[in-house]
Amino acid sequence: MVLGAGIAGLCTALALAPTGRRINLLERDLAPPDGVEATFDHWSRRGASQLRHSHAFLARLRQLIATEHPALLEALEAAGARELRFADGLPEPIKKTYVAAPQDAEMSILVSRRSTLEFIIRRYVEAHANVAIRSGAFVTGLISERDATGTLVARGLTLEGGETVLADLVIDAGGRASPMTDWLAEAGAKITEEGEDCAILYYTRFYALKPGQSEPARGAASTTGDLGYLKFGIFPADNDTFSFTLAVPEVEEALRAAVMRPDIFDAICGRLPGVAPWTDPERSTPVSKVYAMGDLKSRWREMAPAGQPAMLNLFCVGDSLVRTNPLYGRGCSFAAIEAHGLRDVLTGTGDPANRTRAYSARVRTDLFAFYADMVEQDRGAARRALAGLDPDHRASWRGRLLRRFLEDGVAIAVRQDADLLRGAMRAFHMLDSPRGWLRRPASLARILAVWARGRRANAHLYAPKSGPDRPAMFAALGLDAAADLARVRAAA
Ligand SMILES: Cc1cc2nc3c(=O)[nH]c(=O)nc-3n(C[C@H](O)[C@H](O)[C@H](O)COP(=O)(O)OP(=O)(O)OC[C@H]3O[C@@H](n4cnc5c(N)ncnc54)[C@H](O)[C@@H]3O)c2cc1C
């Protein structure tokens, strides 16, 4: 019995269906209408409000689907989902000398509206005779009892209206707001969790290309960027659509309030050289409002603290187990990796306590390094955003050196060296460990050699500016660049 038919619930069904189990998904929201356009336009998704935010499936997830569920990949592509290959995103200096390597084929990312991805995966999963999705089924409670040894064991779920459904295994795929932890606490089960704010807010708007128009050529100006006070990205999607997402640091209150206004949103697009050609009214039309999303958190839950299962026969998959910052595009990959890990654990051992411990260990081995690296990067980004409010801020000597190393060493080296870029991208796509490529002595030597040449000699390798600095953008938008600093100082 699976609580939730979002990405994690669907991935759980995808992974477990071939094992022959009977899998029932209970989903609070109603089923999508028929077809990808109707689904984008009309599917009410109160349980997964990120449905109308930009989504992409990282290479690790695309690889998993290609290897384990090739017919699903075909179905997604037939519905309009597209692969962006490693070769499609090469920086200008590498393009001239690039020779494809066999492993580059692994680094394709799958892009599409999330509504299309979810609609197709759902239809694919539902075609299995042993999978049933019950829509409009609001789960209100967990049924559990203590066995003869006093250990808590999950027995089933309760639905709104009082109906109970019993199951051999209960899987919580209820997403970031899953009520499962409250029910566990009520039952006396002890889990642990760590987490922190992502310290950003997310804003997305969808666009459709006008008839006869095509996507702008990938030029020198970048369609993604990090300006400190703003991160942004164009997400190409299915069926002549794309979206544009802005991530604004929490401390940028004036910008956060303004960005919801379509005129400000458009004005920002117009001032980003890599974005303006996409959102140019001659080329595309907005097909949605600006969607905003806050309360973004990273969170890691441990269901068997110190090796002691909180409850037997209960497993959490997806955001209810681990939440990640959407900026990294990892949430769906995490959910799918967990679901397939769970399948292996359930197949590998029948002992309930060993299953819980093995699943917990498997998730930690597969994913914790990516989670920890993300949290560390987010802390740095939040510090930089705060410092960016103050035009007189001077970073420490160590901070300045690290920044120079990253901006004039690492960032420049990966723009001219295909092997280094491969290392960085494999880490980004979760195909290799997050920092392994950077720690390799050979990589470090190549980066240091580039850095040592100095800015003047490397001038041709720097990327063109992806957008204006904070004072210039605020002036263009008519916003007070000093207000947030005054507020932060007053609060301090
Ligand atoms: C703004 C944003 C952008 C993102 N972009 C990306 C991206 O580009 N790539 C990526 O990989 N990840 C991305 N993510 C993360 C991704 O959306 C999540 O990690 C993923 O959806 C997790 O799947 P899930 O099934 O755990 O949760 P959800 O997909 O949220 O699904 C949870 C489901 O449980 C149901 N449910 C909840 N409570 C109940 C109940 N009591 N009874 C019945 N049903 C219930 C809900 O209705 C819902 O269908 C993004 C997230 C956000 C917020």
The ligand as an SDF file (V2000), in Angstrom:
LIG
                    3D

 53 58  0  0  0  0  0  0  0  0999 V2000
    9.8650   24.2250   -7.2430 C   0  0  0  0  0  0  0  0  0  0  0  0
   10.4220   22.8440   -7.3770 C   0  0  0  0  0  0  0  0  0  0  0  0
   11.1490   22.4750   -8.5030 C   0  0  0  0  0  0  0  0  0  0  0  0
   11.6990   21.1950   -8.5940 C   0  0  0  0  0  0  0  0  0  0  0  0
   12.4450   20.8410   -9.6970 N   0  0  0  0  0  0  0  0  0  0  0  0
   12.9510   19.5900   -9.7850 C   0  0  0  0  0  0  0  0  0  0  0  0
   13.6910   19.1720  -10.9350 C   0  0  0  0  0  0  0  0  0  0  0  0
   13.9310   19.9260  -11.8670 O   0  0  0  0  0  0  0  0  0  0  0  0
   14.1490   17.8880  -10.9730 N   0  0  0  0  0  0  0  0  0  0  0  0
   13.9220   17.0180   -9.9460 C   0  0  0  0  0  0  0  0  0  0  0  0
   14.3610   15.8710  -10.0290 O   0  0  0  0  0  0  0  0  0  0  0  0
   13.2420   17.3850   -8.8560 N   0  0  0  0  0  0  0  0  0  0  0  0
   12.7420   18.6380   -8.7530 C   0  0  0  0  0  0  0  0  0  0  0  0
   12.0250   18.9960   -7.6570 N   0  0  0  0  0  0  0  0  0  0  0  0
   11.8130   18.0100   -6.5980 C   0  0  0  0  0  0  0  0  0  0  0  0
   10.6520   17.0950   -6.9560 C   0  0  0  0  0  0  0  0  0  0  0  0
    9.5210   17.8440   -7.2940 O   0  0  0  0  0  0  0  0  0  0  0  0
   10.3430   16.2070   -5.7610 C   0  0  0  0  0  0  0  0  0  0  0  0
   11.5320   15.7170   -5.2200 O   0  0  0  0  0  0  0  0  0  0  0  0
    9.4720   15.0290   -6.1630 C   0  0  0  0  0  0  0  0  0  0  0  0
    8.2320   15.4610   -6.6340 O   0  0  0  0  0  0  0  0  0  0  0  0
    9.2960   14.1190   -4.9510 C   0  0  0  0  0  0  0  0  0  0  0  0
    8.3310   13.1770   -5.2260 O   0  0  0  0  0  0  0  0  0  0  0  0
    7.3340   12.7170   -4.0580 P   0  0  0  0  0  0  0  0  0  0  0  0
    6.4630   11.7130   -4.6740 O   0  0  0  0  0  0  0  0  0  0  0  0
    8.1030   12.4230   -2.8480 O   0  0  0  0  0  0  0  0  0  0  0  0
    6.4750   14.0190   -3.7340 O   0  0  0  0  0  0  0  0  0  0  0  0
    5.3380   14.6260   -4.6320 P   0  0  0  0  0  0  0  0  0  0  0  0
    5.6880   14.5050   -6.0550 O   0  0  0  0  0  0  0  0  0  0  0  0
    5.1040   15.9840   -4.0610 O   0  0  0  0  0  0  0  0  0  0  0  0
    4.0920   13.6960   -4.3920 O   0  0  0  0  0  0  0  0  0  0  0  0
    3.5040   13.4590   -3.1240 C   0  0  0  0  0  0  0  0  0  0  0  0
    2.1390   12.8810   -3.3990 C   0  0  0  0  0  0  0  0  0  0  0  0
    1.5390   12.4340   -2.1940 O   0  0  0  0  0  0  0  0  0  0  0  0
    0.1700   12.8140   -2.2050 C   0  0  0  0  0  0  0  0  0  0  0  0
   -0.2940   12.8940   -0.8130 N   0  0  0  0  0  0  0  0  0  0  0  0
    0.2280   13.6350    0.1800 C   0  0  0  0  0  0  0  0  0  0  0  0
   -0.4630   13.4470    1.3190 N   0  0  0  0  0  0  0  0  0  0  0  0
   -1.4220   12.5520    1.0400 C   0  0  0  0  0  0  0  0  0  0  0  0
   -2.4480   11.9510    1.8230 C   0  0  0  0  0  0  0  0  0  0  0  0
   -2.6040   12.2470    3.1140 N   0  0  0  0  0  0  0  0  0  0  0  0
   -3.2740   11.0670    1.2250 N   0  0  0  0  0  0  0  0  0  0  0  0
   -3.1230   10.7530   -0.0950 C   0  0  0  0  0  0  0  0  0  0  0  0
   -2.1760   11.3070   -0.8740 N   0  0  0  0  0  0  0  0  0  0  0  0
   -1.3310   12.1910   -0.3140 C   0  0  0  0  0  0  0  0  0  0  0  0
    0.1890   14.1550   -2.9080 C   0  0  0  0  0  0  0  0  0  0  0  0
   -1.0720   14.5280   -3.4240 O   0  0  0  0  0  0  0  0  0  0  0  0
    1.1960   13.8950   -4.0040 C   0  0  0  0  0  0  0  0  0  0  0  0
    0.6200   13.3700   -5.1580 O   0  0  0  0  0  0  0  0  0  0  0  0
   11.5010   20.2750   -7.5370 C   0  0  0  0  0  0  0  0  0  0  0  0
   10.7740   20.6440   -6.4160 C   0  0  0  0  0  0  0  0  0  0  0  0
   10.2430   21.9140   -6.3230 C   0  0  0  0  0  0  0  0  0  0  0  0
    9.4820   22.2800   -5.0710 C   0  0  0  0  0  0  0  0  0  0  0  0
  1  2  1  0
  2  3  1  0
  2 52  2  0
  3  4  2  0
  4  5  1  0
  4 50  1  0
  5  6  2  0
  6  7  1  0
  6 13  1  0
  7  8  2  0
  7  9  1  0
  9 10  1  0
 10 11  2  0
 10 12  1  0
 12 13  2  0
 13 14  1  0
 14 15  1  0
 14 50  1  0
 15 16  1  0
 16 17  1  0
 16 18  1  0
 18 19  1  0
 18 20  1  0
 20 21  1  0
 20 22  1  0
 22 23  1  0
 23 24  1  0
 24 25  2  0
 24 26  1  0
 24 27  1  0
 27 28  1  0
 28 29  2  0
 28 30  1  0
 28 31  1  0
 31 32  1  0
 32 33  1  0
 33 34  1  0
 33 48  1  0
 34 35  1  0
 35 36  1  0
 35 46  1  0
 36 37  1  0
 36 45  1  0
 37 38  2  0
 38 39  1  0
 39 40  1  0
 39 45  2  0
 40 41  1  0
 40 42  2  0
 42 43  1  0
 43 44  2  0
 44 45  1  0
 46 47  1  0
 46 48  1  0
 48 49  1  0
 50 51  2  0
 51 52  1  0
 52 53  1  0
M  END
$$$$
